[in-house]
Amino acid sequence: MPTPDGLLPTAEVIRLLHTADWHLGATLQGWSREAEHRDALAQLVAIARERAVDAVIVAGDVFDSLNPSADAQRLLYDTLRDLRVACPHARIALVAGNHDPAARLEAPRALFEMADVVSIGAFARRDGAFDARAHLSPIRDASGRIGAHLLALPYPRAVDLPVTSGGGASAVREAYREAVESARREIGAAPLIVTGHLHVAGALESEGSERRILVGGEHALPSDMFSPDIAYVALGHLHRPQSVDRETIRYSGSLIPMSKTEIGYAHGVSIVDVDDSGAVVVQHAPIIRPVRHLRAPATGALSVIELETALGALDLDASAPMDAWPFAHLAIRVDGPAVGLKAELDAICEKFPLRVVSTSVERPQAPAAAPTPLRLAERKPTELFREAFEQAHGVAPTDNHFDFFERLLQEA
């Protein structure tokens, strides 16, 4: 039974820390995010230690680009070292997301194995069939008892998908069906944890920060592709912490805001308890935001004249180092010409210890002019035919269609 804090007793279960979408190496309008990442990852390590987790699962987008910097790679290795010290027996697993260099994540495999870290960049096959053993690993508690198994599946690239007649969603569904059935042949009915770096239909995405991914030509995939016998699906790609369809299909969300649309998110990690029967309890563990993200104003928009007063009212620390300055997103109302607007905003903002990373300009909406009605006699027959054809079929008529229409006009 769950304890008062909503979690199952740790002595009887396997406890997971599910995280994703670190995007190491990311910048925001040219500003480095390394200090934020280091702070957030230190909090993640502390949570893993305090919760005595048996596994740490990173469900893709470890890096922000296919060619991560040396600093970004160093930060990953430092974090893996710290996790291993904090949780000596824990299974640590990384899977590639759509941002990640799959081959680069797998390249240090020999060294990762020495640290008991699993890193999966691509779907493995042997003799044409899915190789479950390359993706499957046990999750043990502190006593060494196996309480669950992890099936670590990365972002499915087109080359990873089987050929099917039903399109992209069908191919991904078949890839997951084959993977889960192969795992079941190895582990029987034991609790199974599966990863995925996908957009599952029904989940809420973040405008402007999450790159739309086409998996086999599909943008979003149905949640019923995850069979009911999977104890927990650890998802990555979408930055908002959320469950989809059922509590056990979950996005942990990113550690820090990646754009202004994520200012209001409760970033953190998911702590997941799984007992021997496969029953699951999930709890969100928040990450305290290392750097503030401010919208000025909180709602609506300001005139340029109002901006300096609004910024002066914020609780800003002029003695803080620059990498601790808040990121600011401005909404400016302009009633007339905006010549020299950027220079005006820069002159005001440079007086304050903040970093402006986005500016939206709002203008009053002019009333829409009423369309001038046209008499039928003023319209060309071919124009009317084109409009009617597009309305009926959703596409423009071809030259052949116009030829047939002209013949009908001549015969009429």
C-alpha positions in Angstrom: 0.0 0.0 0.0 1.2 3.6 -0.6 2.7 5.5 2.3 1.2 8.9 3.4 3.4 10.8 0.9 1.8 8.8 -1.9 4.7 6.5 -2.6 5.0 2.8 -2.1 7.4 1.6 0.7 10.9 1.5 -0.7 11.7 -1.8 0.9 9.1 -3.6 -1.3 9.5 -1.9 -4.6 11.9 -0.7 -7.3 12.2 3.1 -7.3 13.0 5.0 -10.6 14.0 8.5 -11.3 12.7 9.4 -14.7 14.1 12.5 -16.4 14.5 13.7 -20.0 15.2 16.6 -22.3 18.3 18.0 -20.7 19.4 19.7 -23.9 23.0 20.1 -22.7 24.8 22.7 -24.7 21.6 24.8 -25.4 21.8 28.5 -25.6 19.0 31.2 -25.3 19.6 34.0 -27.8 23.3 33.4 -27.5 23.4 33.2 -23.7 24.9 30.0 -22.3 22.7 27.8 -20.1 25.6 25.8 -18.6 25.3 27.4 -15.2 21.6 26.6 -15.1 22.2 23.0 -16.2 24.9 22.4 -13.6 22.7 23.6 -10.9 19.6 21.7 -12.1 21.7 18.5 -12.5 23.2 18.9 -9.1 19.6 19.0 -7.7 18.7 15.9 -9.7 21.7 14.0 -8.2 20.6 15.2 -4.7 17.0 13.9 -5.4 18.4 10.6 -6.6 20.4 10.3 -3.4 17.7 11.4 -1.0 15.1 9.1 -2.6 17.5 6.2 -2.7 16.5 5.4 -6.3 17.3 2.0 -8.0 17.5 3.5 -11.5 17.9 6.8 -13.3 16.4 6.8 -16.8 17.2 9.7 -19.2 14.6 9.4 -22.0 16.4 11.2 -24.8 17.6 14.7 -25.8 20.6 14.5 -23.5 22.2 17.0 -25.8 20.7 20.0 -27.7 22.5 19.3 -31.0 24.0 16.6 -33.1 27.4 18.1 -32.6 27.6 18.8 -28.8 30.4 20.9 -27.5 33.2 19.6 -25.3 31.7 21.5 -22.4 28.3 19.8 -22.9 29.9 16.4 -23.1 32.0 17.1 -20.0 28.9 18.1 -18.1 27.2 14.8 -19.0 30.2 12.7 -17.8 30.5 14.8 -14.6 26.8 14.1 -13.9 27.1 10.4 -14.6 30.1 10.2 -12.2 28.1 12.1 -9.5 25.1 9.8 -10.0 27.2 6.7 -9.6 28.7 8.0 -6.4 25.2 9.0 -5.1 23.5 5.8 -6.1 26.2 3.0 -6.2 23.8 0.2 -7.2 21.4 2.0 -9.4 20.9 1.2 -13.1 21.7 4.4 -15.1 20.4 4.5 -18.6 20.5 7.0 -21.5 18.6 6.8 -24.7 19.0 9.0 -27.8 16.4 11.5 -28.7 15.9 13.3 -32.0 18.4 16.0 -31.0 21.1 13.5 -30.0 24.0 12.1 -32.0 23.0 8.4 -31.7 26.5 7.1 -32.6 28.2 9.5 -30.2 26.1 8.3 -27.3 27.0 4.7 -28.0 30.7 5.3 -28.8 31.9 5.3 -25.1 30.0 2.0 -24.5 33.1 0.2 -23.2 33.8 2.9 -20.6 30.1 3.2 -19.8 29.9 -0.5 -19.0 32.8 -0.1 -16.5 30.6 2.5 -14.7 27.5 0.2 -15.2 25.8 2.8 -17.4 23.6 1.8 -20.4 23.6 4.1 -23.4 21.4 3.2 -26.4 21.5 5.3 -29.6 19.7 3.0 -32.2 17.5 0.0 -32.4 19.7 -3.2 -32.5 18.9 -6.1 -34.8 20.4 -9.5 -35.1 19.7 -11.7 -38.2 16.9 -9.3 -39.1 15.1 -9.5 -35.8 15.0 -7.1 -32.9 17.8 -7.9 -30.5 16.1 -7.6 -27.1 19.3 -8.4 -25.1 21.0 -5.3 -26.5 18.2 -3.1 -25.0 17.1 -5.1 -21.9 18.7 -4.8 -18.5 17.6 -5.7 -14.9 16.8 -3.1 -12.3 17.9 -4.3 -8.8 17.2 -2.9 -5.4 20.0 -2.3 -2.8 19.9 -5.9 -1.7 20.5 -7.1 -5.3 17.0 -8.4 -5.8 15.7 -7.9 -9.4 12.4 -6.0 -9.1 11.9 -4.9 -12.7 13.5 -4.9 -16.2 14.2 -1.9 -18.4 13.6 -2.0 -22.1 15.6 1.1 -23.3 14.3 2.2 -26.7 15.6 5.4 -28.3 14.0 7.8 -30.8 12.9 5.5 -33.7 14.6 6.7 -36.9 13.2 5.7 -40.2 16.0 3.1 -40.6 14.9 1.5 -37.3 11.4 0.9 -38.5 10.0 -2.3 -40.1 8.4 -2.1 -43.5 4.6 -2.1 -43.1 1.6 -1.3 -45.4 -0.1 0.9 -42.8 2.1 4.0 -42.8 4.4 5.6 -40.2 2.3 5.0 -37.1 1.8 1.4 -38.0 5.6 0.9 -38.4 6.3 2.4 -35.0 3.6 0.3 -33.4 5.0 -2.8 -35.0 8.6 -1.8 -33.8 7.3 -1.5 -30.2 5.2 -4.7 -30.4 8.2 -6.6 -31.6 10.5 -5.1 -28.9 8.0 -5.8 -26.1 7.3 -9.3 -27.2 11.0 -10.0 -27.5 11.6 -8.7 -24.0 8.7 -10.8 -22.7 10.3 -14.0 -24.1 13.4 -13.1 -22.0 11.8 -11.9 -18.7 8.3 -13.5 -18.6 5.7 -11.6 -16.7 8.1 -9.5 -14.6 7.4 -5.7 -14.4 8.7 -4.1 -17.5 9.7 -0.4 -17.9 9.9 0.9 -21.5 11.3 4.2 -22.7 10.2 6.3 -25.7 11.2 9.5 -27.3 8.0 10.4 -29.2 5.1 12.7 -29.4 2.1 10.8 -28.1 -1.2 12.1 -29.3 -3.2 14.0 -26.6 -0.1 15.4 -24.9 0.5 19.1 -24.8 3.5 20.5 -26.7 5.4 23.8 -26.1 5.2 26.3 -28.9 8.5 27.4 -30.3 10.8 25.0 -28.2 10.1 21.4 -29.2 11.2 20.5 -32.7 8.3 18.6 -34.5 9.5 15.1 -35.2 8.2 13.0 -38.0 8.5 9.3 -37.1 7.8 7.4 -40.3 5.9 10.5 -41.6 3.8 10.8 -38.4 3.9 13.7 -36.0 1.9 12.2 -33.1 1.4 8.6 -32.3 -1.4 6.9 -30.4 -1.0 6.0 -26.8 -2.5 2.5 -27.3 0.7 1.5 -29.0 2.0 0.8 -25.5 0.6 -2.5 -24.4 -1.3 -2.7 -21.0 1.3 -5.1 -19.6 4.0 -2.4 -19.6 4.3 -1.2 -16.0 5.6 2.3 -16.9 6.5 4.2 -20.1 9.2 6.8 -19.5 8.8 9.3 -22.3 10.9 12.2 -23.5 10.5 14.9 -26.2 7.7 17.1 -24.7 8.9 19.6 -22.0 5.8 19.9 -20.0 5.5 17.3 -17.1 2.4 15.3 -17.9 0.8 11.9 -18.2 -1.0 10.7 -21.4 -4.1 8.5 -21.4 -3.0 6.8 -18.2 -0.8 7.8 -15.3 1.8 5.2 -16.2 2.5 6.8 -19.7 4.4 9.9 -18.7 6.6 12.7 -19.8 8.9 13.9 -17.0 9.5 17.2 -18.7 12.7 19.2 -19.1 14.8 20.4 -16.2 14.7 24.1 -17.1 12.6 26.3 -19.4 13.8 26.1 -23.0 11.6 29.0 -24.3 9.3 31.7 -23.0 6.3 29.4 -23.5 7.7 27.2 -20.7 7.9 29.9 -18.0 4.9 28.6 -16.2 5.9 24.9 -16.2 6.7 23.1 -13.0 9.9 21.6 -14.1 11.4 18.6 -12.3 11.7 14.8 -12.5 9.3 11.9 -11.9 9.9 9.5 -9.0 8.2 6.1 -9.9 7.6 3.2 -7.5 6.9 -0.2 -9.1 6.1 -3.2 -6.9 6.4 -6.9 -7.8 2.9 -7.0 -9.3 3.6 -4.1 -11.6 1.5 -1.6 -9.6 2.9 1.9 -10.0 2.8 5.1 -8.0 4.2 8.3 -9.6 5.3 11.5 -7.8 6.6 14.7 -9.4 9.8 16.0 -7.7 10.4 19.7 -8.6 13.6 21.3 -9.6 14.1 24.7 -8.1 14.7 27.0 -11.0 18.4 28.1 -11.0 17.7 31.3 -13.0 14.5 33.3 -13.1 12.6 33.7 -16.3 10.5 37.0 -16.2 7.8 38.3 -18.5 7.5 42.1 -18.4 4.7 42.7 -17.9 3.3 39.5 -16.4 0.3 39.8 -18.7 -0.6 42.2 -21.5 1.9 44.7 -22.9 3.8 47.8 -21.8 4.6 51.0 -23.7 8.2 52.0 -24.0 7.6 54.8 -21.5 6.3 52.3 -18.9 9.1 49.8 -19.3 11.8 51.4 -17.1 9.4 51.8 -14.2 8.2 48.2 -14.6 11.8 46.8 -14.6 12.7 49.0 -11.6 9.9 47.3 -9.6 11.3 43.9 -10.1 13.5 42.3 -7.4 16.8 42.3 -9.2 20.2 41.8 -7.6 22.8 44.0 -9.1 25.6 42.2 -7.3 24.8 38.8 -8.9 27.2 37.4 -11.5 26.0 37.7 -15.1 25.2 34.0 -15.5 22.7 34.4 -12.6 20.9 37.4 -14.1 17.2 36.6 -14.9 16.2 36.0 -18.5 13.6 38.6 -19.6 10.8 38.3 -22.1 9.4 41.7 -23.0 5.9 42.5 -24.4 5.9 46.0 -25.8 2.9 47.9 -27.1 3.5 50.3 -30.0 0.8 52.6 -31.3 2.7 54.2 -34.1 5.9 53.8 -36.2 8.6 51.6 -34.5 11.7 53.3 -35.9 14.5 53.1 -33.4 12.5 50.8 -31.0 15.3 48.3 -30.5 17.8 51.1 -29.6 15.3 52.5 -27.1 14.7 49.2 -25.4 18.5 48.4 -25.3 19.1 51.8 -23.6 16.5 51.1 -20.9 17.4 47.4 -20.3 21.1 47.9 -20.0 20.5 49.8 -16.8 19.3 46.5 -15.1 20.9 43.2 -14.3 18.9 41.1 -16.7 19.3 39.4 -20.0 16.6 40.2 -22.6 16.0 37.1 -24.8 12.8 37.9 -26.5 10.7 40.9 -27.4 7.2 40.8 -28.8 5.7 43.9 -30.3 1.9 44.4 -30.1 0.0 46.9 -32.3 -3.6 48.0 -32.1 -5.8 46.0 -34.4 -7.3 48.1 -37.2 -11.0 47.3 -37.7 -11.4 45.0 -40.7 -12.9 46.7 -43.7 -16.1 45.2 -44.9 -15.6 43.3 -48.1 -17.2 45.0 -51.2 -19.8 42.6 -52.5 -19.4 41.5 -56.1 -22.3 40.9 -58.4 -22.4 37.6 -60.2 -22.2 39.3 -63.5 -18.8 40.8 -62.5 -17.3 37.3 -61.9 -15.6 35.3 -64.6 -17.0 31.7 -65.0 -13.6 30.2 -64.7 -13.0 32.0 -61.3 -16.3 30.6 -60.0 -15.5 27.1 -61.2 -12.0 27.3 -59.5 -13.5 28.4 -56.2 -16.3 25.7 -56.3 -13.8 23.0 -57.2 -11.4 24.0 -54.4 -14.3 24.1 -51.9 -15.5 20.6 -53.0 -12.2 18.8 -53.3 -9.7 20.8 -51.2 -7.2 21.2 -54.1 -7.0 23.5 -57.1 -8.3 22.2 -60.5 -5.7 21.1 -63.1 -5.4 22.3 -66.7 -7.4 19.3 -67.8 -10.3 20.3 -65.5 -10.3 23.8 -67.0 -10.2 22.4 -70.5 -13.3 20.3 -69.8 -15.0 23.2 -68.2 -14.3 25.4 -71.2 -15.8 22.8 -73.5 -19.0 22.7 -71.4 -19.2 26.5 -71.6 -19.0 26.4 -75.3 -21.7 23.7 -75.5 -24.0 25.5 -73.1 
